[in-house]
């Protein structure tokens, strides 16, 4: 939403430096969200063998 607002401000001429802020928002915030969406939830590493043995003892 903020990236769109800054881009609109650049287009209307209200905030000429808004282009850099919009690019920053798009690359940092949206980029991180898109990357995090690709990480599967089940990719938790397995429990080490040592901890498994102590559970049964």
VOTORMAR-727776 format. One record per atom (N, C-alpha, C, O): atom name; x, y, z. Coordinates in Angstrom, 2 decimals. Example, Ala and Ser with C-alpha at 12.3 -4.5 7.8 and 13.67 -1.06 7.14 Angstrom:
# residues 2
<bami><a>N</a><u>13.19</u><v>-5.69</v><w>7.80</w></bami>
<bami><a>CA</a><u>12.30</u><v>-4.50</v><w>7.80</w></bami>
<bami><a>C</a><u>13.20</u><v>-3.30</v><w>7.80</w></bami>
<bami><a>O</a><u>14.24</u><v>-3.32</v><w>8.46</w></bami>
<bami><a>N</a><u>12.85</u><v>-2.25</v><w>7.08</w></bami>
<bami><a>CA</a><u>13.67</u><v>-1.06</v><w>7.14</w></bami>
<bami><a>C</a><u>12.90</u><v>0.03</v><w>7.87</w></bami>
<bami><a>O</a><u>13.41</u><v>1.14</v><w>8.04</w></bami>
//
This chain:
# residues 57
<bami><a>N</a><u>0.82</u><v>-1.18</v><w>0.00</w></bami>
<bami><a>CA</a><u>0.00</u><v>0.00</v><w>0.00</w></bami>
<bami><a>C</a><u>0.87</u><v>1.26</v><w>0.00</w></bami>
<bami><a>O</a><u>0.61</u><v>2.21</v><w>-0.74</w></bami>
<bami><a>N</a><u>1.91</u><v>1.26</v><w>0.83</w></bami>
<bami><a>CA</a><u>2.76</u><v>2.44</v><w>0.90</w></bami>
<bami><a>C</a><u>3.53</u><v>2.65</v><w>-0.40</w></bami>
<bami><a>O</a><u>3.72</u><v>3.79</v><w>-0.82</w></bami>
<bami><a>N</a><u>3.96</u><v>1.59</v><w>-1.02</w></bami>
<bami><a>CA</a><u>4.68</u><v>1.74</v><w>-2.29</w></bami>
<bami><a>C</a><u>3.78</u><v>2.38</v><w>-3.33</w></bami>
<bami><a>O</a><u>4.23</u><v>3.23</v><w>-4.10</w></bami>
<bami><a>N</a><u>2.52</u><v>1.97</v><w>-3.36</w></bami>
<bami><a>CA</a><u>1.57</u><v>2.55</v><w>-4.31</w></bami>
<bami><a>C</a><u>1.35</u><v>4.03</v><w>-3.99</w></bami>
<bami><a>O</a><u>1.25</u><v>4.86</v><w>-4.90</w></bami>
<bami><a>N</a><u>1.26</u><v>4.37</v><w>-2.73</w></bami>
<bami><a>CA</a><u>1.06</u><v>5.76</v><w>-2.34</w></bami>
<bami><a>C</a><u>2.25</u><v>6.63</v><w>-2.75</w></bami>
<bami><a>O</a><u>2.07</u><v>7.74</v><w>-3.25</w></bami>
<bami><a>N</a><u>3.46</u><v>6.12</v><w>-2.55</w></bami>
<bami><a>CA</a><u>4.63</u><v>6.89</v><w>-2.97</w></bami>
<bami><a>C</a><u>4.71</u><v>7.00</v><w>-4.48</w></bami>
<bami><a>O</a><u>5.08</u><v>8.06</v><w>-5.00</w></bami>
<bami><a>N</a><u>4.38</u><v>5.93</v><w>-5.20</w></bami>
<bami><a>CA</a><u>4.37</u><v>6.01</v><w>-6.66</w></bami>
<bami><a>C</a><u>3.34</u><v>7.02</v><w>-7.16</w></bami>
<bami><a>O</a><u>3.60</u><v>7.76</v><w>-8.11</w></bami>
<bami><a>N</a><u>2.18</u><v>7.05</v><w>-6.52</w></bami>
<bami><a>CA</a><u>1.16</u><v>8.02</v><w>-6.91</w></bami>
<bami><a>C</a><u>1.65</u><v>9.45</v><w>-6.64</w></bami>
<bami><a>O</a><u>1.37</u><v>10.36</v><w>-7.43</w></bami>
<bami><a>N</a><u>2.37</u><v>9.64</v><w>-5.55</w></bami>
<bami><a>CA</a><u>2.90</u><v>10.97</v><w>-5.25</w></bami>
<bami><a>C</a><u>3.95</u><v>11.40</v><w>-6.27</w></bami>
<bami><a>O</a><u>4.05</u><v>12.58</v><w>-6.61</w></bami>
<bami><a>N</a><u>4.72</u><v>10.44</v><w>-6.76</w></bami>
<bami><a>CA</a><u>5.71</u><v>10.76</v><w>-7.80</w></bami>
<bami><a>C</a><u>5.00</u><v>11.13</v><w>-9.09</w></bami>
<bami><a>O</a><u>5.37</u><v>12.11</v><w>-9.74</w></bami>
<bami><a>N</a><u>3.99</u><v>10.36</v><w>-9.46</w></bami>
<bami><a>CA</a><u>3.27</u><v>10.62</v><w>-10.71</w></bami>
<bami><a>C</a><u>2.56</u><v>11.98</v><w>-10.68</w></bami>
<bami><a>O</a><u>2.57</u><v>12.70</v><w>-11.67</w></bami>
<bami><a>N</a><u>1.97</u><v>12.31</v><w>-9.55</w></bami>
<bami><a>CA</a><u>1.28</u><v>13.60</v><w>-9.45</w></bami>
<bami><a>C</a><u>2.24</u><v>14.77</v><w>-9.24</w></bami>
<bami><a>O</a><u>1.85</u><v>15.93</v><w>-9.37</w></bami>
<bami><a>N</a><u>3.49</u><v>14.47</v><w>-8.90</w></bami>
<bami><a>CA</a><u>4.48</u><v>15.52</v><w>-8.71</w></bami>
<bami><a>C</a><u>4.52</u><v>16.08</v><w>-7.31</w></bami>
<bami><a>O</a><u>5.18</u><v>17.09</v><w>-7.07</w></bami>
<bami><a>N</a><u>3.83</u><v>15.45</v><w>-6.38</w></bami>
<bami><a>CA</a><u>3.80</u><v>15.95</v><w>-5.00</w></bami>
<bami><a>C</a><u>5.08</u><v>15.61</v><w>-4.22</w></bami>
<bami><a>O</a><u>5.48</u><v>16.36</v><w>-3.33</w></bami>
<bami><a>N</a><u>5.70</u><v>14.50</v><w>-4.55</w></bami>
<bami><a>CA</a><u>6.88</u><v>14.06</v><w>-3.81</w></bami>
<bami><a>C</a><u>7.85</u><v>13.41</v><w>-4.79</w></bami>
<bami><a>O</a><u>7.73</u><v>12.22</v><w>-5.08</w></bami>
<bami><a>N</a><u>8.79</u><v>14.16</v><w>-5.27</w></bami>
<bami><a>CA</a><u>9.68</u><v>13.69</v><w>-6.33</w></bami>
<bami><a>C</a><u>10.63</u><v>12.58</v><w>-5.84</w></bami>
<bami><a>O</a><u>11.03</u><v>11.73</v><w>-6.63</w></bami>
<bami><a>N</a><u>10.98</u><v>12.59</v><w>-4.57</w></bami>
<bami><a>CA</a><u>11.89</u><v>11.56</v><w>-4.04</w></bami>
<bami><a>C</a><u>11.15</u><v>10.28</v><w>-3.67</w></bami>
<bami><a>O</a><u>11.78</u><v>9.31</v><w>-3.22</w></bami>
<bami><a>N</a><u>9.86</u><v>10.25</v><w>-3.85</w></bami>
<bami><a>CA</a><u>9.07</u><v>9.08</v><w>-3.48</w></bami>
<bami><a>C</a><u>9.38</u><v>7.84</v><w>-4.28</w></bami>
<bami><a>O</a><u>9.08</u><v>6.73</v><w>-3.85</w></bami>
<bami><a>N</a><u>9.96</u><v>8.01</v><w>-5.45</w></bami>
<bami><a>CA</a><u>10.30</u><v>6.84</v><w>-6.28</w></bami>
<bami><a>C</a><u>11.28</u><v>5.93</v><w>-5.55</w></bami>
<bami><a>O</a><u>11.13</u><v>4.71</v><w>-5.57</w></bami>
<bami><a>N</a><u>12.29</u><v>6.53</v><w>-4.92</w></bami>
<bami><a>CA</a><u>13.27</u><v>5.71</v><w>-4.20</w></bami>
<bami><a>C</a><u>12.65</u><v>5.02</v><w>-2.99</w></bami>
<bami><a>O</a><u>12.99</u><v>3.88</v><w>-2.68</w></bami>
<bami><a>N</a><u>11.76</u><v>5.70</v><w>-2.33</w></bami>
<bami><a>CA</a><u>11.09</u><v>5.08</v><w>-1.18</w></bami>
<bami><a>C</a><u>10.20</u><v>3.94</v><w>-1.65</w></bami>
<bami><a>O</a><u>10.14</u><v>2.89</v><w>-1.01</w></bami>
<bami><a>N</a><u>9.50</u><v>4.13</v><w>-2.76</w></bami>
<bami><a>CA</a><u>8.64</u><v>3.08</v><w>-3.31</w></bami>
<bami><a>C</a><u>9.47</u><v>1.87</v><w>-3.72</w></bami>
<bami><a>O</a><u>9.07</u><v>0.73</v><w>-3.47</w></bami>
<bami><a>N</a><u>10.61</u><v>2.11</v><w>-4.34</w></bami>
<bami><a>CA</a><u>11.48</u><v>0.99</v><w>-4.73</w></bami>
<bami><a>C</a><u>11.98</u><v>0.26</v><w>-3.49</w></bami>
<bami><a>O</a><u>12.05</u><v>-0.97</v><w>-3.47</w></bami>
<bami><a>N</a><u>12.32</u><v>1.02</v><w>-2.46</w></bami>
<bami><a>CA</a><u>12.78</u><v>0.39</v><w>-1.21</w></bami>
<bami><a>C</a><u>11.68</u><v>-0.48</v><w>-0.60</w></bami>
<bami><a>O</a><u>11.94</u><v>-1.60</v><w>-0.17</w></bami>
<bami><a>N</a><u>10.46</u><v>0.04</v><w>-0.56</w></bami>
<bami><a>CA</a><u>9.35</u><v>-0.75</v><w>-0.03</w></bami>
<bami><a>C</a><u>9.13</u><v>-2.01</v><w>-0.85</w></bami>
<bami><a>O</a><u>8.95</u><v>-3.09</v><w>-0.29</w></bami>
<bami><a>N</a><u>9.15</u><v>-1.88</v><w>-2.16</w></bami>
<bami><a>CA</a><u>8.89</u><v>-3.03</v><w>-3.01</w></bami>
<bami><a>C</a><u>9.97</u><v>-4.10</v><w>-2.87</w></bami>
<bami><a>O</a><u>9.66</u><v>-5.29</v><w>-2.86</w></bami>
<bami><a>N</a><u>11.21</u><v>-3.69</v><w>-2.76</w></bami>
<bami><a>CA</a><u>12.29</u><v>-4.69</v><w>-2.68</w></bami>
<bami><a>C</a><u>12.46</u><v>-5.26</v><w>-1.28</w></bami>
<bami><a>O</a><u>12.74</u><v>-6.45</v><w>-1.13</w></bami>
<bami><a>N</a><u>12.30</u><v>-4.45</v><w>-0.26</w></bami>
<bami><a>CA</a><u>12.52</u><v>-4.97</v><w>1.09</w></bami>
<bami><a>C</a><u>11.28</u><v>-5.64</v><w>1.65</w></bami>
<bami><a>O</a><u>11.33</u><v>-6.82</v><w>2.00</w></bami>
<bami><a>N</a><u>10.20</u><v>-4.93</v><w>1.75</w></bami>
<bami><a>CA</a><u>9.01</u><v>-5.47</v><w>2.39</w></bami>
<bami><a>C</a><u>8.33</u><v>-6.55</v><w>1.54</w></bami>
<bami><a>O</a><u>8.15</u><v>-7.68</v><w>2.00</w></bami>
<bami><a>N</a><u>7.97</u><v>-6.20</v><w>0.34</w></bami>
<bami><a>CA</a><u>7.26</u><v>-7.15</v><w>-0.51</w></bami>
<bami><a>C</a><u>8.18</u><v>-8.31</v><w>-0.88</w></bami>
<bami><a>O</a><u>7.73</u><v>-9.45</v><w>-0.94</w></bami>
<bami><a>N</a><u>9.45</u><v>-8.04</v><w>-1.11</w></bami>
<bami><a>CA</a><u>10.39</u><v>-9.11</v><w>-1.43</w></bami>
<bami><a>C</a><u>10.52</u><v>-10.12</v><w>-0.31</w></bami>
<bami><a>O</a><u>10.54</u><v>-11.33</v><w>-0.56</w></bami>
<bami><a>N</a><u>10.61</u><v>-9.65</v><w>0.91</w></bami>
<bami><a>CA</a><u>10.72</u><v>-10.55</v><w>2.06</w></bami>
<bami><a>C</a><u>9.43</u><v>-11.35</v><w>2.25</w></bami>
<bami><a>O</a><u>9.48</u><v>-12.54</v><w>2.56</w></bami>
<bami><a>N</a><u>8.30</u><v>-10.72</v><w>2.06</w></bami>
<bami><a>CA</a><u>7.02</u><v>-11.42</v><w>2.20</w></bami>
<bami><a>C</a><u>6.89</u><v>-12.51</v><w>1.14</w></bami>
<bami><a>O</a><u>6.46</u><v>-13.62</v><w>1.44</w></bami>
<bami><a>N</a><u>7.25</u><v>-12.19</v><w>-0.10</w></bami>
<bami><a>CA</a><u>7.17</u><v>-13.18</v><w>-1.16</w></bami>
<bami><a>C</a><u>8.13</u><v>-14.33</v><w>-0.92</w></bami>
<bami><a>O</a><u>7.79</u><v>-15.49</v><w>-1.19</w></bami>
<bami><a>N</a><u>9.33</u><v>-14.04</v><w>-0.42</w></bami>
<bami><a>CA</a><u>10.28</u><v>-15.11</v><w>-0.12</w></bami>
<bami><a>C</a><u>9.75</u><v>-15.98</v><w>1.02</w></bami>
<bami><a>O</a><u>9.82</u><v>-17.21</v><w>0.94</w></bami>
<bami><a>N</a><u>9.24</u><v>-15.37</v><w>2.07</w></bami>
<bami><a>CA</a><u>8.74</u><v>-16.13</v><w>3.21</w></bami>
<bami><a>C</a><u>7.55</u><v>-17.00</v><w>2.82</w></bami>
<bami><a>O</a><u>7.34</u><v>-18.06</v><w>3.41</w></bami>
<bami><a>N</a><u>6.78</u><v>-16.58</v><w>1.84</w></bami>
<bami><a>CA</a><u>5.65</u><v>-17.37</v><w>1.40</w></bami>
<bami><a>C</a><u>6.08</u><v>-18.65</v><w>0.69</w></bami>
<bami><a>O</a><u>5.29</u><v>-19.59</v><w>0.59</w></bami>
<bami><a>N</a><u>7.31</u><v>-18.70</v><w>0.20</w></bami>
<bami><a>CA</a><u>7.78</u><v>-19.90</v><w>-0.50</w></bami>
<bami><a>C</a><u>8.39</u><v>-20.93</v><w>0.44</w></bami>
<bami><a>O</a><u>8.59</u><v>-22.07</v><w>0.04</w></bami>
<bami><a>N</a><u>8.67</u><v>-20.55</v><w>1.67</w></bami>
<bami><a>CA</a><u>9.27</u><v>-21.48</v><w>2.63</w></bami>
<bami><a>C</a><u>8.18</u><v>-22.38</v><w>3.19</w></bami>
<bami><a>O</a><u>7.23</u><v>-21.90</v><w>3.80</w></bami>
<bami><a>N</a><u>8.30</u><v>-23.70</v><w>2.99</w></bami>
<bami><a>CA</a><u>7.26</u><v>-24.59</v><w>3.49</w></bami>
<bami><a>C</a><u>7.26</u><v>-24.66</v><w>5.01</w></bami>
<bami><a>O</a><u>8.31</u><v>-24.55</v><w>5.65</w></bami>
<bami><a>N</a><u>6.10</u><v>-24.83</v><w>5.58</w></bami>
<bami><a>CA</a><u>5.98</u><v>-24.86</v><w>7.03</w></bami>
<bami><a>C</a><u>6.54</u><v>-26.13</v><w>7.64</w></bami>
<bami><a>O</a><u>6.88</u><v>-26.16</v><w>8.82</w></bami>
<bami><a>N</a><u>6.62</u><v>-27.18</v><w>6.86</w></bami>
<bami><a>CA</a><u>7.07</u><v>-28.46</v><w>7.38</w></bami>
<bami><a>C</a><u>8.58</u><v>-28.64</v><w>7.26</w></bami>
<bami><a>O</a><u>9.06</u><v>-29.76</v><w>7.42</w></bami>
<bami><a>N</a><u>9.34</u><v>-27.62</v><w>7.00</w></bami>
<bami><a>CA</a><u>10.78</u><v>-27.74</v><w>6.82</w></bami>
<bami><a>C</a><u>11.54</u><v>-27.60</v><w>8.14</w></bami>
<bami><a>O</a><u>12.67</u><v>-27.10</v><w>8.15</w></bami>
<bami><a>N</a><u>10.96</u><v>-28.02</v><w>9.22</w></bami>
<bami><a>CA</a><u>11.63</u><v>-27.98</v><w>10.51</w></bami>
<bami><a>C</a><u>12.65</u><v>-29.12</v><w>10.54</w></bami>
<bami><a>O</a><u>12.31</u><v>-30.25</v><w>10.18</w></bami>
<bami><a>N</a><u>13.87</u><v>-28.85</v><w>10.97</w></bami>
<bami><a>CA</a><u>14.88</u><v>-29.92</v><w>10.99</w></bami>
<bami><a>C</a><u>14.50</u><v>-31.02</v><w>11.98</w></bami>
<bami><a>O</a><u>13.84</u><v>-30.75</v><w>12.99</w></bami>
<bami><a>N</a><u>14.90</u><v>-32.24</v><w>11.69</w></bami>
<bami><a>CA</a><u>14.55</u><v>-33.35</v><w>12.59</w></bami>
<bami><a>C</a><u>15.24</u><v>-33.21</v><w>13.95</w></bami>
<bami><a>O</a><u>16.27</u><v>-32.54</v><w>14.07</w></bami>
<bami><a>N</a><u>14.67</u><v>-33.83</v><w>14.95</w></bami>
<bami><a>CA</a><u>15.24</u><v>-33.82</v><w>16.29</w></bami>
<bami><a>C</a><u>16.52</u><v>-34.65</v><w>16.26</w></bami>
<bami><a>O</a><u>16.52</u><v>-35.73</v><w>15.66</w></bami>
<bami><a>N</a><u>17.58</u><v>-34.20</v><w>16.88</w></bami>
<bami><a>CA</a><u>18.83</u><v>-34.97</v><w>16.90</w></bami>
<bami><a>C</a><u>18.63</u><v>-36.34</v><w>17.54</w></bami>
<bami><a>O</a><u>17.77</u><v>-36.50</v><w>18.41</w></bami>
<bami><a>N</a><u>19.42</u><v>-37.33</v><w>17.13</w></bami>
<bami><a>CA</a><u>19.28</u><v>-38.70</v><w>17.65</w></bami>
<bami><a>C</a><u>19.48</u><v>-38.75</v><w>19.16</w></bami>
<bami><a>O</a><u>18.82</u><v>-39.53</v><w>19.85</w></bami>
<bami><a>N</a><u>20.38</u><v>-37.95</v><w>19.66</w></bami>
<bami><a>CA</a><u>20.69</u><v>-37.97</v><w>21.10</w></bami>
<bami><a>C</a><u>19.43</u><v>-37.62</v><w>21.94</w></bami>
<bami><a>O</a><u>19.20</u><v>-38.25</v><w>22.97</w></bami>
<bami><a>N</a><u>18.66</u><v>-36.66</v><w>21.51</w></bami>
<bami><a>CA</a><u>17.45</u><v>-36.27</v><w>22.23</w></bami>
<bami><a>C</a><u>16.40</u><v>-37.36</v><w>22.16</w></bami>
<bami><a>O</a><u>15.63</u><v>-37.54</v><w>23.10</w></bami>
<bami><a>N</a><u>16.35</u><v>-38.09</v><w>21.06</w></bami>
<bami><a>CA</a><u>15.36</u><v>-39.18</v><w>20.94</w></bami>
<bami><a>C</a><u>15.65</u><v>-40.28</v><w>21.93</w></bami>
<bami><a>O</a><u>14.72</u><v>-40.82</v><w>22.53</w></bami>
<bami><a>N</a><u>16.92</u><v>-40.64</v><w>22.13</w></bami>
<bami><a>CA</a><u>17.24</u><v>-41.70</v><w>23.08</w></bami>
<bami><a>C</a><u>16.87</u><v>-41.33</v><w>24.51</w></bami>
<bami><a>O</a><u>16.43</u><v>-42.18</v><w>25.28</w></bami>
<bami><a>N</a><u>17.06</u><v>-40.06</v><w>24.86</w></bami>
<bami><a>CA</a><u>16.79</u><v>-39.65</v><w>26.24</w></bami>
<bami><a>C</a><u>15.30</u><v>-39.61</v><w>26.53</w></bami>
<bami><a>O</a><u>14.89</u><v>-39.66</v><w>27.69</w></bami>
<bami><a>N</a><u>14.46</u><v>-39.52</v><w>25.48</w></bami>
<bami><a>CA</a><u>13.01</u><v>-39.51</v><w>25.70</w></bami>
<bami><a>C</a><u>12.53</u><v>-40.84</v><w>26.23</w></bami>
<bami><a>O</a><u>11.67</u><v>-40.87</v><w>27.12</w></bami>
<bami><a>N</a><u>13.06</u><v>-41.95</v><w>25.73</w></bami>
<bami><a>CA</a><u>12.60</u><v>-43.26</v><w>26.13</w></bami>
<bami><a>C</a><u>13.19</u><v>-43.73</v><w>27.44</w></bami>
<bami><a>O</a><u>12.68</u><v>-44.68</v><w>28.03</w></bami>
<bami><a>N</a><u>14.22</u><v>-43.10</v><w>27.91</w></bami>
<bami><a>CA</a><u>14.90</u><v>-43.57</v><w>29.13</w></bami>
<bami><a>C</a><u>14.27</u><v>-43.03</v><w>30.38</w></bami>
<bami><a>O</a><u>14.72</u><v>-43.33</v><w>31.48</w></bami>
//
